[in-house]
Structures are given as C-alpha cells and as structure tokens.
Amino acid sequence: MWCARLIQELLKRLCQMLAALITSSAQRLRILVSCFRRFVTKIRGQLKHNTSVAQCDTVTSISSSWCPQVTSLLPLHDRRAASSTPDSNVVTVTVSSTPYYGMPTASVPQQANSPQTSFVPFTPGDVSRYINRPLVDTSRTYNPLPVRKRHFPNESCPWLIGGGGWKSYVHPEGALYLYNATGSRRTYTEANIDENLFRALDGCVGALYDDLLCDDSGDIGTDDIELVVQLTLEKNEVYCQYYFVDHNARMLFWLHDPKKVAESLFSALQGVYDPSHMGYALEEEYWVHCERYPNHKMNRVELVKELRELVMHASAEIITSDSSLSPFDADELSRILELISHLQENAGDDISPHPHSIFVIARFMQYFARAKFFNFCGLPCARLDADKSIYPDATGFHPLISSLSFALEAMLFWAPRARLKDLQRVWVDEAVIMPRWKDFNRNLMAEWTGITIYSTVMLAVDISFLAVPNVYIGQSQSIGIIATYLSIIFITGSLIISLLLARQNQKYGYESADKATEFLSNISGSLFGMKGLATVHSLPYAMLMWGMVCFAIALLYNVFKSHTIAMLASVVSGCTAVVMFISWFLWTGKIRQLLLLHNASD
C-alpha cells in the first residue's frame, strides 16, 4: 500500500511538472510567432519599396535607351590597343565603337565609353555547359497550334536572326550550342549566352582570327582551324575565354600566354617537361573538344580503324597480363568492340558529319590519350606495369610510428597490411587505376557479405553456448562467461561495421574515375593516409577473428574444468593438431611472401 501511494504521488508530481513546462513553452511560442509576424511585415514593406524604385529605374533606362549615351556591349574592332603585362596571360584590349563588319548594327547603339575586353585562354573542360544551367521559365506557355504546320524551328535564341551566319545545333546529349561556319572563321560558343554578349561575339572572333592570320610562321592554315569562345561580363569588362583547335595536328593552341592552362593540365603529375609528353595532355583536351562539339566533318574510317587498334591491343594485354595499363576492363573492352562494329557501318558515309559517331569515338579516344599522359608514354621512364611506381620511393621512417603501426597490425591479425597492398595496386602515383578500383570494390563487397554471414552464425553459437546446462551464468566472475560475453561484443561489432561499410561501398564505391581520384586523394592526404583506410576496411575481419578467439577460450575453459582423462586427452590432441595446421599455413604464407619479395627485388 505504501509503495502504491508513493508511486501515485510521484506520478502526480510528474504530471504537474509537464503541465507547467507545456504552459510556459506555449507562451514562449506565442511570443516568437508574434515577433516573426512583425518581422515579415517589415520585410514586405521594404520589398515593395525596392520594387517600386527598381521599376522607376527600369522605366528611366528604357526611356533613355534611344540616347547615344547608353552603355551596352559592342563588338571589337580590328584596331585595338593591347595593355598586357609580360607575366600575365590575360590581355586587355579597348573596344572600339565601330561595329565589326559581320555584325548587324541596327539594334546596337553607338556609345562613347566602350567596355574593355580581356582575352583569357581556357580549355574544353572549362566550358560552362554542365554548370549553372538555366532553369525552365514556368511563367511562359505554348501558343495555339497552327493548322497544317509541319515545321517547328528552334526559337529559344530569337536574337540569332540576322546574327551574321550563326546557327544553333543540338548536341547528341541534348545541349544547344551555336556554330558559325561562314568563310574560314569557324567558331563555336554555348547557347546560354546573353543577347548583349552575343552582339560582342563577332568582334572578339574577328580580333582573334586577325591575330592568327598575322602570324609570320607560315605553318598555320585556317582550313582545319576552329575557334571556341565563351564571353562573360564582370564589372563592365568583357572576358573572352577562347582556344583554337587544329584538327590536322589534334592539338589546342592559344595566341596569348596559357600559363594558367598549363598549370591546370600538367600540375597533376610531377616531372612533366618533355614536349611530346605535354602533347598527350593537349590531345586529350582535343578529344574533349570533339566530344563537346561533334560538328566537324572528320575521316571516320581512319578514326574507327585507329580506335579498333587501341581496343584490340588493350584487350590482348588485359587478357594476358595482370598489370595491364588499359583504362577499361575486359568486359568494357568487349562492349566497345561491339560499338566499333556498329560505327563501321556508317563510317563510309562522308556526306554528313554524323555527330553521334564522332561523339562516341571522341569519348573513347580521350581515355586512351589520358592513359598515355599519366603513364609517360614514349619516354625512357615510361610506366610499363600498372602497379609499378615511376617515382623514387619516399624514405621517411619514424621508429615510434613504425612500432605503433606494427603493434596495431599484430592486434588486427595483419589484415591492414594485406588491405594496404590491395590499395597500393589501385592507387599508384596519385592516380587511380579504374579497372582495379572496380575489382577492389567488388572484392570488398563479397568479403563483407561473407563476414556478415559468419558473424550471424557466430552470434547464434555464442548465445547457444550460454544456454548449455554446465555453463553457469550466475557465476559472473567465471573466465568462460567473460570470454563468451567478449565474443558476443566482438561479433556484434563486426556485424555492425560490415553492414555500414557495405552500405557505404554501395553508395560511393562505384563512382567515376574523377570521384574515385578525389576520394583517394583526400584519404592519402589525411593524417593516417592509406593505412587508416586499410585499417578501417580490415576491422570486420579482425573483430570476427577476436570473437572466435574469445569463444575458443570460453570453450576450452569449460572443457579443461573436467577431470576426465579421456576427454582431456582427446581435446589436447585435437587442439595440438589445429595449432600445427594453422602454424604450417602461416609459415608457408610467410615463405611465399619472402620469395615474392626476392623475385621482385631481382
């Protein structure tokens, strides 16, 4: 009775406290809501005021648009004053008010203070096609469908009418880009360009082609030369990003100092100095250009033959060698060969450019060009095996760190060392080998799935062992009970970590080469480096092993408590045989490892 009354009093006090808390919280919430409403009312008033001012400014600007003092973008003129510093790769020119001959000048007013244009070299990878994409204007709707209408032109760029030969083209991926094939000044640009910037486009193109034709070297012809420009406006200054393409040489070139371009292309590798080596990086960018703008009429017959030669060699190498330098695995190469057989069917038709075929060929060719660049192809120090580094080994050694690492590896049954070797075969010289990365992740998934099954079985075995009649759970100080509990803890930890790592691997393990490189670069640059990642990957196996060791201790402790000579003799003989077999396996593996190291050193 006394306990029941005490419980009732405690419950009553608890209900009173909860009621007081709810009442005070409701009052505070009302105060916050009222303050928020006042704040929203003030913001709306300010927005209405700013909107009215902006409308007034808009009306004023519209009314003054017919005056000659208006400031808008005008094309460049042939005569320009360059004001560039010797150590800068950005050249600033003054924009003349005289329009270029190829531009429609009726809608562009004359102005006194023209903006300046800076020429900035860039690469096809810097083209802003996949970033800052414009969104759909949901406020616009379709017009009534005309009767008998059979032609539906693209009117997303209405300012292209009278644009001096510019036409819109649709990329095989669906993107819209602009191409001007008038005369010998073939030029590309993106369709997501402002109308005012488009009016300045022909001036920039004319200025760049005039500089190109003024070259005294005599080895530049405009038959296979194309130009890609991208205009941006910042603080009343036009930045003209550009690069030229030479289809005969399969190269990119610039008319101004491409210092930043060289840093972005060659900074990923150390020891880049040979011109032939740098040419592979520029060839990769050339194929990226052909992939972005597959409108050039190319010799597809020769391209298909060249691509087939590369794929057949990579297939033969990956079949016969475990250290192939191919950027694709065997399954991918077989599918590429199937695509090449389909490409060959349309290769003989030279009437149209066939942008889809050019896109497919360029996509594969850039991977092979990238592999040549990263493997120092054609140099005396070229990489011939995928898992061999071409840089001198780092000689850093710290006794304390080495001792701690050795102790940790011993506690984890040497699993981090084996996992680190697998990672070193994937991540070579700060570059990821994509076929091995995919195999590495598949093996990890298979291993963690098997460890999950083993952990589940061992967890059931441990719990069943506690239900054995001669195992007294009441004796909490018993070595057998403590070892069983430790086994359950280790097995549960192995199960949880296996599930977490498997889920993470399914989400991030099969990323692209760029994402995999970024991930491994961040890991290698961390405090623990690749050893930390190898240790994390080996935790499920090590914890499962510790769970088995603890279960074996618990089992042997309960067995050796028996005083039966027959049981002790049989158990001791069985344990001796198991220990001998395990030691034999470990010793054989150690000898094999020493032999491999000896052969590698020879």
TILUMNU-795372 format. One record per residue (C-alpha): residue number from 1; z, y, x. Coordinates in steps of 0.1 Angstrom, whole numbers, padded with zeros to 4 digits. Layout:
# residues N
n  z  y  x
NUM  Z  Y  X
...
***
This chain:
# residues 602
n  z  y  x
1  0000  0000  0000
2  0009  0024  0028
3  -0024  0018  0046
4  -0044  0024  0014
5  -0027  0057  0008
6  -0033  0067  0044
7  -0070  0059  0041
8  -0072  0079  0008
9  -0056  0109  0025
10  -0080  0107  0054
11  -0110  0104  0031
12  -0098  0134  0011
13  -0093  0155  0042
14  -0128  0145  0055
15  -0144  0155  0022
16  -0127  0188  0023
17  -0139  0195  0058
18  -0175  0185  0049
19  -0174  0208  0018
20  -0162  0237  0039
21  -0189  0231  0065
22  -0217  0229  0039
23  -0205  0261  0022
24  -0204  0281  0055
25  -0238  0266  0065
26  -0254  0277  0032
27  -0241  0312  0036
28  -0255  0315  0071
29  -0288  0301  0059
30  -0290  0327  0032
31  -0283  0355  0057
32  -0311  0341  0080
33  -0336  0339  0052
34  -0329  0375  0041
35  -0333  0387  0077
36  -0365  0368  0081
37  -0380  0383  0049
38  -0373  0418  0061
39  -0389  0410  0095
40  -0420  0396  0077
41  -0423  0427  0055
42  -0422  0450  0086
43  -0448  0429  0104
44  -0472  0430  0073
45  -0468  0468  0072
46  -0477  0472  0108
47  -0507  0448  0105
48  -0521  0468  0075
49  -0517  0500  0095
50  -0535  0485  0126
51  -0563  0471  0103
52  -0570  0504  0088
53  -0571  0521  0122
54  -0595  0493  0135
55  -0617  0498  0105
56  -0618  0536  0112
57  -0627  0529  0148
58  -0654  0505  0137
59  -0670  0530  0113
60  -0669  0556  0141
61  -0686  0533  0166
62  -0712  0523  0140
63  -0720  0559  0132
64  -0723  0568  0169
65  -0745  0538  0177
66  -0776  0559  0173
67  -0764  0583  0200
68  -0776  0579  0236
69  -0740  0579  0249
70  -0732  0545  0236
71  -0721  0519  0262
72  -0738  0485  0259
73  -0753  0459  0283
74  -0787  0465  0297
75  -0808  0442  0319
76  -0810  0446  0356
77  -0839  0464  0373
78  -0858  0454  0404
79  -0843  0483  0424
80  -0806  0477  0428
81  -0780  0488  0454
82  -0760  0460  0468
83  -0724  0467  0477
84  -0711  0434  0491
85  -0687  0428  0519
86  -0697  0404  0547
87  -0669  0379  0540
88  -0673  0378  0502
89  -0695  0355  0481
90  -0697  0379  0452
91  -0724  0406  0454
92  -0722  0436  0431
93  -0753  0455  0421
94  -0757  0486  0400
95  -0775  0480  0367
96  -0804  0504  0361
97  -0810  0519  0327
98  -0847  0510  0329
99  -0852  0477  0310
100  -0869  0447  0326
101  -0905  0442  0316
102  -0898  0409  0299
103  -0871  0422  0275
104  -0875  0437  0240
105  -0863  0472  0244
106  -0864  0485  0209
107  -0829  0473  0199
108  -0813  0482  0233
109  -0804  0519  0236
110  -0806  0538  0268
111  -0773  0547  0285
112  -0761  0569  0313
113  -0733  0547  0327
114  -0746  0512  0330
115  -0722  0483  0338
116  -0724  0466  0372
117  -0735  0430  0377
118  -0720  0407  0403
119  -0738  0376  0414
120  -0715  0346  0418
121  -0726  0312  0430
122  -0713  0282  0410
123  -0721  0245  0404
124  -0733  0225  0373
125  -0697  0212  0369
126  -0686  0247  0363
127  -0709  0253  0334
128  -0688  0262  0304
129  -0703  0237  0280
130  -0673  0215  0273
131  -0646  0242  0274
132  -0639  0270  0249
133  -0663  0256  0224
134  -0670  0278  0194
135  -0655  0267  0161
136  -0672  0264  0127
137  -0672  0295  0106
138  -0659  0282  0073
139  -0665  0315  0056
140  -0703  0310  0056
141  -0721  0287  0032
142  -0756  0275  0027
143  -0783  0293  0008
144  -0801  0278  -0022
145  -0826  0251  -0010
146  -0861  0264  -0014
147  -0887  0244  -0033
148  -0912  0225  -0013
149  -0895  0234  0020
150  -0902  0208  0047
151  -0894  0226  0079
152  -0858  0236  0088
153  -0857  0255  0121
154  -0825  0262  0141
155  -0813  0297  0132
156  -0780  0296  0149
157  -0793  0321  0175
158  -0812  0347  0155
159  -0814  0371  0184
160  -0838  0347  0201
161  -0866  0361  0180
162  -0886  0382  0204
163  -0864  0371  0233
164  -0891  0370  0259
165  -0900  0333  0259
166  -0865  0319  0254
167  -0863  0288  0232
168  -0834  0266  0221
169  -0832  0229  0229
170  -0809  0202  0218
171  -0792  0180  0244
172  -0790  0143  0237
173  -0753  0147  0233
174  -0759  0174  0206
175  -0752  0206  0226
176  -0775  0235  0222
177  -0789  0252  0253
178  -0816  0278  0260
179  -0847  0274  0282
180  -0873  0299  0293
181  -0904  0283  0307
182  -0925  0315  0308
183  -0946  0315  0340
184  -0929  0301  0371
185  -0895  0316  0364
186  -0880  0286  0346
187  -0844  0293  0336
188  -0816  0276  0317
189  -0785  0290  0301
190  -0760  0280  0275
191  -0765  0289  0238
192  -0729  0300  0233
193  -0738  0334  0248
194  -0731  0368  0232
195  -0761  0388  0220
196  -0754  0418  0243
197  -0751  0394  0272
198  -0784  0378  0262
199  -0800  0412  0264
200  -0789  0415  0300
201  -0801  0380  0308
202  -0837  0386  0317
203  -0827  0414  0341
204  -0804  0391  0360
205  -0831  0364  0361
206  -0857  0388  0373
207  -0835  0401  0400
208  -0827  0366  0413
209  -0863  0354  0413
210  -0874  0386  0431
211  -0848  0379  0458
212  -0861  0343  0460
213  -0897  0354  0464
214  -0887  0379  0491
215  -0876  0351  0513
216  -0896  0351  0546
217  -0890  0314  0554
218  -0922  0303  0536
219  -0908  0269  0526
220  -0898  0279  0490
221  -0922  0273  0462
222  -0915  0280  0426
223  -0933  0250  0411
224  -0903  0228  0411
225  -0876  0255  0413
226  -0853  0261  0383
227  -0825  0286  0378
228  -0793  0282  0358
229  -0774  0314  0349
230  -0742  0320  0330
231  -0731  0355  0321
232  -0696  0367  0314
233  -0683  0402  0308
234  -0649  0413  0322
235  -0637  0449  0323
236  -0672  0465  0318
237  -0686  0443  0346
238  -0711  0415  0341
239  -0706  0384  0362
240  -0738  0364  0367
241  -0730  0329  0378
242  -0760  0311  0389
243  -0775  0283  0410
244  -0811  0273  0419
245  -0824  0237  0417
246  -0851  0223  0439
247  -0864  0191  0422
248  -0885  0181  0452
249  -0855  0181  0476
250  -0830  0171  0449
251  -0808  0199  0460
252  -0790  0230  0448
253  -0791  0263  0467
254  -0780  0299  0464
255  -0791  0333  0475
256  -0756  0345  0483
257  -0728  0331  0504
258  -0715  0300  0485
259  -0681  0299  0502
260  -0661  0290  0471
261  -0687  0265  0460
262  -0684  0247  0494
263  -0646  0247  0491
264  -0648  0231  0457
265  -0673  0205  0468
266  -0660  0195  0502
267  -0623  0201  0501
268  -0616  0167  0485
269  -0624  0150  0518
270  -0613  0156  0554
271  -0638  0157  0582
272  -0669  0169  0563
273  -0691  0186  0588
274  -0724  0168  0591
275  -0753  0184  0571
276  -0765  0150  0559
277  -0731  0142  0546
278  -0728  0175  0527
279  -0763  0168  0512
280  -0749  0138  0493
281  -0724  0161  0475
282  -0752  0185  0466
283  -0773  0156  0454
284  -0745  0146  0431
285  -0745  0181  0417
286  -0782  0179  0413
287  -0779  0148  0391
288  -0752  0165  0371
289  -0777  0194  0365
290  -0804  0169  0354
291  -0778  0153  0330
292  -0768  0187  0316
293  -0804  0200  0313
294  -0828  0169  0309
295  -0858  0191  0301
296  -0877  0189  0334
297  -0907  0166  0335
298  -0899  0140  0362
299  -0915  0109  0376
300  -0896  0084  0356
301  -0915  0054  0370
302  -0902  0061  0405
303  -0867  0070  0393
304  -0864  0038  0374
305  -0875  0018  0405
306  -0850  0036  0427
307  -0822  0031  0402
308  -0831  -0006  0399
309  -0829  -0010  0437
310  -0795  0006  0438
311  -0782  -0015  0409
312  -0796  -0048  0423
313  -0781  -0041  0458
314  -0747  -0033  0442
315  -0748  -0064  0421
316  -0756  -0087  0450
317  -0728  -0070  0471
318  -0702  -0073  0444
319  -0710  -0110  0438
320  -0709  -0120  0475
321  -0682  -0097  0488
322  -0647  -0088  0477
323  -0648  -0054  0494
324  -0679  -0040  0477
325  -0685  -0003  0477
326  -0701  -0003  0443
327  -0689  0023  0418
328  -0693  -0003  0390
329  -0680  -0038  0384
330  -0702  -0069  0378
331  -0702  -0066  0340
332  -0711  -0030  0341
333  -0739  -0036  0366
334  -0754  -0063  0344
335  -0754  -0039  0314
336  -0770  -0012  0335
337  -0798  -0036  0344
338  -0804  -0042  0307
339  -0807  -0005  0301
340  -0831  -0002  0330
341  -0854  -0028  0315
342  -0855  -0006  0283
343  -0861  0025  0303
344  -0891  0009  0320
345  -0908  0006  0286
346  -0910  0044  0282
347  -0914  0052  0319
348  -0952  0051  0318
349  -0955  0078  0291
350  -0958  0111  0310
351  -0968  0132  0280
352  -0933  0143  0270
353  -0902  0149  0292
354  -0881  0122  0274
355  -0847  0139  0278
356  -0828  0108  0267
357  -0842  0087  0295
358  -0836  0115  0321
359  -0801  0118  0309
360  -0794  0081  0313
361  -0810  0079  0348
362  -0791  0111  0360
363  -0758  0098  0347
364  -0760  0067  0368
365  -0776  0083  0398
366  -0747  0108  0402
367  -0722  0079  0405
368  -0742  0064  0434
369  -0745  0098  0451
370  -0708  0103  0448
371  -0701  0069  0463
372  -0723  0078  0493
373  -0704  0111  0498
374  -0670  0096  0497
375  -0679  0067  0519
376  -0695  0089  0547
377  -0728  0071  0542
378  -0752  0074  0572
379  -0726  0084  0597
380  -0711  0064  0626
381  -0677  0065  0608
382  -0691  0052  0575
383  -0669  0031  0554
384  -0683  -0005  0551
385  -0654  -0022  0533
386  -0638  -0007  0502
387  -0602  -0014  0513
388  -0605  -0001  0548
389  -0594  0035  0557
390  -0617  0056  0579
391  -0589  0080  0588
392  -0562  0075  0616
393  -0530  0059  0603
394  -0500  0081  0598
395  -0473  0074  0624
396  -0443  0087  0605
397  -0413  0065  0609
398  -0376  0071  0599
399  -0350  0044  0607
400  -0327  0053  0577
401  -0355  0054  0551
402  -0370  0022  0565
403  -0337  0004  0564
404  -0331  0015  0528
405  -0366  0005  0518
406  -0361  -0029  0534
407  -0328  -0034  0516
408  -0343  -0024  0482
409  -0373  -0047  0487
410  -0349  -0076  0495
411  -0329  -0069  0464
412  -0361  -0069  0443
413  -0374  -0102  0459
414  -0401  -0085  0479
415  -0420  -0077  0448
416  -0426  -0039  0456
417  -0443  -0049  0489
418  -0468  -0071  0471
419  -0474  -0044  0444
420  -0479  -0018  0471
421  -0506  -0038  0488
422  -0524  -0040  0454
423  -0522  -0002  0450
424  -0534  0003  0486
425  -0566  -0017  0477
426  -0571  0006  0447
427  -0562  0040  0463
428  -0580  0043  0496
429  -0582  0076  0515
430  -0572  0097  0484
431  -0600  0081  0464
432  -0597  0056  0436
433  -0620  0025  0435
434  -0627  0023  0398
435  -0637  -0014  0395
436  -0605  -0024  0414
437  -0584  0001  0393
438  -0596  -0017  0361
439  -0589  -0051  0375
440  -0555  -0039  0387
441  -0545  -0027  0352
442  -0558  -0059  0336
443  -0537  -0080  0360
444  -0507  -0058  0353
445  -0511  -0063  0316
446  -0514  -0101  0319
447  -0483  -0102  0342
448  -0461  -0081  0319
449  -0472  -0100  0289
450  -0462  -0133  0306
451  -0429  -0118  0318
452  -0422  -0107  0282
453  -0426  -0143  0270
454  -0404  -0157  0299
455  -0377  -0131  0291
456  -0377  -0140  0255
457  -0372  -0177  0263
458  -0345  -0170  0289
459  -0327  -0148  0264
460  -0326  -0176  0239
461  -0314  -0200  0267
462  -0286  -0177  0277
463  -0273  -0173  0241
464  -0276  -0211  0235
465  -0256  -0217  0267
466  -0228  -0196  0254
467  -0227  -0219  0223
468  -0221  -0251  0244
469  -0187  -0266  0235
470  -0173  -0268  0270
471  -0181  -0231  0277
472  -0151  -0212  0265
473  -0160  -0176  0257
474  -0123  -0169  0252
475  -0118  -0172  0290
476  -0134  -0138  0297
477  -0125  -0140  0334
478  -0145  -0171  0339
479  -0172  -0169  0365
480  -0196  -0188  0343
481  -0191  -0164  0313
482  -0195  -0133  0335
483  -0227  -0147  0351
484  -0241  -0156  0317
485  -0234  -0120  0304
486  -0251  -0106  0335
487  -0281  -0129  0330
488  -0284  -0116  0294
489  -0282  -0080  0306
490  -0309  -0085  0333
491  -0332  -0105  0309
492  -0329  -0078  0282
493  -0336  -0050  0308
494  -0367  -0070  0320
495  -0379  -0074  0284
496  -0375  -0037  0276
497  -0391  -0024  0308
498  -0420  -0049  0303
499  -0427  -0036  0268
500  -0425  0001  0279
501  -0448  -0004  0309
502  -0473  -0024  0289
503  -0474  0003  0262
504  -0479  0030  0289
505  -0506  0010  0306
506  -0525  0005  0273
507  -0523  0043  0267
508  -0531  0056  0302
509  -0543  0026  0323
510  -0580  0027  0314
511  -0587  0063  0320
512  -0618  0077  0336
513  -0621  0080  0374
514  -0611  0116  0374
515  -0580  0110  0353
516  -0571  0080  0375
517  -0576  0101  0406
518  -0554  0128  0392
519  -0527  0104  0383
520  -0526  0086  0416
521  -0528  0120  0435
522  -0496  0132  0417
523  -0479  0099  0424
524  -0488  0099  0461
525  -0477  0135  0465
526  -0443  0129  0449
527  -0410  0122  0468
528  -0412  0084  0468
529  -0450  0082  0469
530  -0468  0049  0462
531  -0437  0030  0470
532  -0420  0045  0440
533  -0448  0034  0417
534  -0448  -0001  0432
535  -0411  -0004  0427
536  -0413  0006  0391
537  -0441  -0019  0385
538  -0421  -0047  0401
539  -0389  -0041  0381
540  -0397  -0066  0352
541  -0403  -0094  0376
542  -0372  -0086  0398
543  -0349  -0083  0368
544  -0362  -0116  0354
545  -0355  -0133  0387
546  -0320  -0119  0388
547  -0314  -0131  0352
548  -0325  -0166  0363
549  -0302  -0165  0394
550  -0272  -0155  0372
551  -0280  -0182  0348
552  -0282  -0208  0376
553  -0248  -0196  0389
554  -0233  -0200  0355
555  -0248  -0234  0350
556  -0237  -0247  0385
557  -0202  -0233  0380
558  -0197  -0253  0348
559  -0212  -0284  0364
560  -0190  -0282  0395
561  -0159  -0279  0374
562  -0164  -0316  0366
563  -0147  -0341  0387
564  -0171  -0369  0381
565  -0186  -0382  0414
566  -0218  -0394  0398
567  -0225  -0360  0382
568  -0217  -0341  0413
569  -0239  -0363  0435
570  -0269  -0360  0411
571  -0265  -0322  0408
572  -0261  -0317  0445
573  -0291  -0338  0453
574  -0312  -0320  0427
575  -0302  -0286  0440
576  -0309  -0296  0476
577  -0344  -0307  0466
578  -0351  -0275  0447
579  -0339  -0253  0476
580  -0360  -0273  0501
581  -0392  -0268  0479
582  -0385  -0231  0475
583  -0379  -0227  0512
584  -0411  -0246  0520
585  -0431  -0223  0497
586  -0416  -0192  0512
587  -0422  -0204  0548
588  -0458  -0214  0540
589  -0464  -0180  0525
590  -0449  -0162  0555
591  -0471  -0182  0579
592  -0502  -0175  0559
593  -0493  -0138  0559
594  -0489  -0138  0597
595  -0523  -0155  0601
596  -0540  -0129  0579
597  -0524  -0101  0598
598  -0535  -0117  0631
599  -0571  -0121  0619
600  -0572  -0086  0606
601  -0560  -0072  0640
602  -0587  -0093  0658
***
